[in-house]
Amino acid sequence: MLSKEFKHIIQTDTVATAKSLLGMQLCLDGQVLGRIVETEAYLGAKDSACHSAHGKRTPKNESMYLSAGHWYVYQIYGHQMLNLVTRAENIAEAVLIRALELPDGTLLANGPGKLTKFVGISKAFDGQDLTTSRLQLVENAVPLQIGSRSRIGVTCTDEWRAAPLGFYVMGNRHVSKISKVGLLPDAKTWKIDN
């Protein structure tokens, strides 16, 4: 179940949504798959790294133009990418979910392609409403500390390339492409461990 506060954030602020998703559980058909530990914010027409940069609208990115709370799934390099649409209809902003901390501690979802393969995400989820989709979010834990960095794999050449719009749970070993120095036991990276 999502709080009124999160429902408000997802409609108004993509960066805050990217941070708020950290610690939420991703569930499929009621089964907890893992906790979100890494996200990236994509800020629509003004963000040259975003699929909707400069107002670009194609059949591939059409789901980005839906209202907050819809899934946007696209394929790149043979992998599906899972995004949650934010803001009002036609704003076309979203948050990429990059990594999960799995309950058994394995590193099978510590990257966006690994995550979607593990979960079984297909293009069939694209455009689904979070309130009726088999793929749900459940608020669960609060990160002890949130780090930020530039987004991974961004190829644009302007200021958006280095923009610190990637967010992660600091010290969590399930974050992708992170230094192995200073990592903590999984439970030590959360304020609340339910």
C-alpha positions as semicolon CSV with decimal commas, in nm:
position;residue;x (nm);y (nm);z (nm)
1;M;0,000;0,000;0,000
2;L;0,133;0,342;-0,092
3;S;0,098;0,643;0,136
4;K;-0,082;0,963;0,040
5;E;0,254;1,138;0,071
6;F;0,415;0,913;-0,193
7;K;0,112;0,946;-0,421
8;H;0,157;1,325;-0,399
9;I;0,535;1,311;-0,457
10;I;0,503;1,089;-0,765
11;Q;0,267;1,345;-0,921
12;T;0,482;1,651;-0,847
13;D;0,856;1,576;-0,820
14;T;1,056;1,318;-1,016
15;V;1,381;1,360;-0,818
16;A;1,195;1,320;-0,486
17;T;1,022;1,013;-0,632
18;A;1,358;0,859;-0,727
19;K;1,475;0,900;-0,366
20;S;1,141;0,787;-0,216
21;L;1,146;0,462;-0,416
22;L;1,463;0,355;-0,232
23;G;1,357;0,100;0,028
24;M;1,024;0,016;-0,134
25;Q;0,953;-0,347;-0,210
26;L;0,884;-0,454;-0,566
27;C;0,617;-0,726;-0,568
28;L;0,479;-0,947;-0,844
29;D;0,142;-1,116;-0,791
30;G;0,168;-1,037;-0,419
31;Q;0,512;-1,195;-0,378
32;V;0,793;-0,971;-0,251
33;L;1,081;-0,977;-0,498
34;G;1,317;-0,736;-0,326
35;R;1,385;-0,384;-0,203
36;I;1,476;-0,106;-0,442
37;V;1,830;0,016;-0,373
38;E;1,911;0,221;-0,685
39;T;1,718;0,456;-0,915
40;E;1,776;0,725;-1,178
41;A;1,556;1,028;-1,249
42;Y;1,481;1,136;-1,608
43;L;1,336;1,485;-1,634
44;G;1,144;1,503;-1,959
45;A;1,182;1,748;-2,246
46;K;1,458;1,957;-2,081
47;D;1,676;1,649;-2,003
48;S;1,878;1,551;-2,311
49;A;1,941;1,204;-2,163
50;C;1,567;1,135;-2,139
51;H;1,371;0,945;-2,405
52;S;1,132;1,241;-2,423
53;A;1,411;1,500;-2,465
54;H;1,307;1,804;-2,668
55;G;0,948;1,672;-2,673
56;K;1,036;1,357;-2,868
57;R;0,729;1,131;-2,885
58;T;0,733;0,794;-3,060
59;P;0,548;0,462;-3,026
60;K;0,849;0,336;-2,823
61;N;0,822;0,607;-2,554
62;E;0,445;0,668;-2,563
63;S;0,397;0,526;-2,211
64;M;0,623;0,800;-2,071
65;Y;0,348;1,045;-2,162
66;L;0,093;0,871;-1,937
67;S;0,013;1,008;-1,592
68;A;0,211;0,933;-1,277
69;G;0,194;0,573;-1,158
70;H;0,223;0,390;-1,490
71;W;0,502;0,153;-1,582
72;Y;0,724;0,246;-1,877
73;V;0,919;-0,052;-2,014
74;Y;1,158;-0,029;-2,307
75;Q;1,431;-0,248;-2,452
76;I;1,797;-0,151;-2,490
77;Y;2,092;-0,377;-2,572
78;G;1,855;-0,676;-2,557
79;H;1,738;-0,600;-2,201
80;Q;1,407;-0,461;-2,077
81;M;1,430;-0,151;-1,855
82;L;1,168;-0,084;-1,586
83;N;1,064;0,276;-1,520
84;L;0,789;0,437;-1,316
85;V;0,624;0,736;-1,485
86;T;0,596;1,051;-1,272
87;R;0,418;1,385;-1,298
88;A;0,104;1,471;-1,494
89;E;-0,002;1,326;-1,827
90;N;0,210;1,454;-2,120
91;I;0,499;1,575;-1,896
92;A;0,696;1,255;-1,980
93;E;0,923;1,217;-1,678
94;A;1,013;0,883;-1,520
95;V;1,237;0,698;-1,275
96;L;1,447;0,401;-1,386
97;I;1,461;0,125;-1,125
98;R;1,821;0,001;-1,145
99;A;1,872;-0,254;-0,866
100;L;1,704;-0,464;-0,597
101;E;1,828;-0,610;-0,269
102;L;1,690;-0,963;-0,276
103;P;1,561;-1,129;0,044
104;D;1,810;-1,418;0,009
105;G;2,104;-1,180;-0,033
106;T;2,204;-1,301;-0,380
107;L;2,325;-1,054;-0,641
108;L;2,083;-1,152;-0,917
109;A;1,917;-0,810;-0,953
110;N;2,204;-0,563;-0,905
111;G;2,166;-0,386;-1,238
112;P;1,869;-0,285;-1,452
113;G;1,900;-0,568;-1,706
114;K;1,966;-0,828;-1,436
115;L;1,668;-0,695;-1,238
116;T;1,420;-0,726;-1,524
117;K;1,551;-1,069;-1,620
118;F;1,520;-1,190;-1,259
119;V;1,169;-1,045;-1,218
120;G;1,051;-1,152;-1,563
121;I;0,968;-0,804;-1,689
122;S;0,848;-0,796;-2,048
123;K;0,706;-0,528;-2,274
124;A;0,363;-0,653;-2,158
125;F;0,404;-0,440;-1,842
126;D;0,455;-0,124;-2,049
127;G;0,174;0,124;-1,989
128;Q;0,017;-0,068;-1,701
129;D;-0,127;0,136;-1,413
130;L;0,044;0,068;-1,082
131;T;-0,293;0,037;-0,908
132;T;-0,406;-0,256;-1,127
133;S;-0,079;-0,409;-1,247
134;R;0,049;-0,746;-1,126
135;L;0,370;-0,551;-1,053
136;Q;0,326;-0,344;-0,737
137;L;0,523;-0,126;-0,495
138;V;0,497;-0,154;-0,116
139;E;0,655;0,095;0,123
140;N;0,890;-0,092;0,353
141;A;1,219;0,052;0,475
142;V;1,404;0,384;0,493
143;P;1,767;0,406;0,377
144;L;2,018;0,506;0,642
145;Q;2,186;0,732;0,387
146;I;2,115;0,815;0,021
147;G;2,401;0,881;-0,219
148;S;2,386;1,049;-0,557
149;R;2,596;1,029;-0,872
150;S;2,565;1,084;-1,244
151;R;2,345;0,840;-1,430
152;I;2,512;0,530;-1,572
153;G;2,547;0,486;-1,948
154;V;2,426;0,836;-2,040
155;T;2,583;0,937;-2,371
156;C;2,462;1,294;-2,425
157;T;2,740;1,554;-2,436
158;D;2,586;1,848;-2,249
159;E;2,545;1,926;-1,877
160;W;2,285;1,648;-1,837
161;R;2,556;1,383;-1,876
162;A;2,708;1,468;-1,538
163;A;2,385;1,568;-1,362
164;P;2,368;1,388;-1,023
165;L;2,034;1,221;-1,092
166;G;2,133;0,866;-0,995
167;F;2,036;0,774;-0,638
168;Y;2,132;0,474;-0,427
169;V;2,138;0,333;-0,075
170;M;2,490;0,411;0,048
171;G;2,694;0,112;0,158
172;N;2,449;-0,137;0,008
173;R;2,628;-0,411;-0,186
174;H;2,332;-0,463;-0,423
175;V;2,386;-0,125;-0,592
176;S;2,526;-0,166;-0,944
177;K;2,870;-0,041;-1,048
178;I;2,964;0,071;-0,697
179;S;3,302;0,057;-0,523
180;K;3,331;-0,248;-0,302
181;V;3,511;-0,038;-0,037
182;G;3,292;0,060;0,259
183;L;3,008;-0,179;0,192
184;L;2,796;-0,278;0,491
185;P;2,589;-0,583;0,582
186;D;2,250;-0,541;0,414
187;A;2,058;-0,476;0,739
188;K;2,301;-0,197;0,839
189;T;2,202;0,019;0,538
190;W;1,842;0,073;0,657
191;K;1,691;0,289;0,934
192;I;1,397;0,050;0,960
193;D;1,427;-0,317;0,870
194;N;1,084;-0,479;0,844
